[in-house]
Amino acid sequence: MIHDIVYHGNGGFDWHTVYNMPIWLRNFTYKRIANYVEEQNKANNSSSSSGGSRQIDFASPPSDIRPGQRI
């Protein structure tokens, strides 16, 4: 938990500050950072799935793609 707060705090926290932080404040900070990271991941996943890139399953490719064809 201490590592995650320091790492995702973007330089706002150092190890000693987080270690000496009251437990309730450490838990609150950790939950806020975890929620923020989860929201960012959801936003990145939704934007990448609606973008121009196409995920291809190479084990069973779609019929509209032929070998050697550029996508």
C-alpha positions as CSV (number, residue, x, y, z in Angstrom):
1,M,0.0,0.0,0.0
2,I,2.8,2.4,0.9
3,H,4.6,1.7,-2.4
4,D,1.4,2.2,-4.4
5,I,0.7,5.6,-2.8
6,V,4.3,6.8,-3.3
7,Y,4.3,5.5,-6.9
8,H,1.0,6.8,-8.1
9,G,1.3,10.0,-6.0
10,N,3.4,11.4,-8.9
11,G,6.0,12.8,-6.5
12,G,3.5,14.2,-4.0
13,F,4.4,11.7,-1.3
14,D,7.7,10.2,-0.1
15,W,8.0,6.9,1.7
16,H,8.5,8.4,5.2
17,T,5.5,10.7,4.9
18,V,3.2,7.8,3.9
19,Y,4.7,5.5,6.6
20,N,4.0,8.1,9.3
21,M,0.6,9.0,8.0
22,P,-2.4,8.0,10.2
23,I,-3.9,4.7,9.1
24,W,-7.3,6.2,8.3
25,L,-5.7,8.8,6.1
26,R,-3.5,6.2,4.4
27,N,-6.5,4.1,3.7
28,F,-8.5,7.1,2.3
29,T,-5.6,8.2,0.1
30,Y,-5.1,4.6,-1.2
31,K,-8.8,4.2,-2.1
32,R,-8.9,7.6,-3.9
33,I,-5.8,6.7,-5.9
34,A,-7.1,3.2,-6.7
35,N,-10.5,4.7,-7.9
36,Y,-8.6,7.3,-10.0
37,V,-6.4,4.6,-11.7
38,E,-9.4,2.4,-12.3
39,E,-11.3,5.3,-14.0
40,Q,-8.3,6.1,-16.1
41,N,-8.1,2.4,-17.2
42,K,-11.8,2.3,-18.1
43,A,-11.4,5.6,-20.1
44,N,-8.3,4.3,-21.9
45,N,-10.0,0.9,-22.7
46,S,-13.2,2.6,-24.0
47,S,-11.3,5.1,-26.2
48,S,-9.0,2.4,-27.6
49,S,-11.8,0.0,-28.5
50,S,-13.7,2.8,-30.4
51,G,-10.5,3.9,-32.2
52,G,-9.2,2.8,-35.6
53,S,-7.2,-0.1,-34.5
54,R,-8.6,-3.6,-34.9
55,Q,-7.9,-6.6,-32.7
56,I,-7.4,-9.8,-34.7
57,D,-7.6,-13.3,-33.3
58,F,-4.8,-15.0,-35.3
59,A,-6.1,-18.5,-34.4
60,S,-9.3,-17.8,-36.3
61,P,-9.0,-14.7,-38.4
62,P,-12.0,-13.0,-39.9
63,S,-12.9,-14.0,-43.5
64,D,-12.4,-10.4,-44.9
65,I,-8.6,-10.5,-44.2
66,R,-6.4,-12.4,-46.6
67,P,-2.7,-13.3,-46.0
68,G,-0.4,-10.5,-47.1
69,Q,-3.2,-7.9,-47.1
70,R,-2.5,-4.7,-45.2
71,I,-5.0,-3.5,-42.7
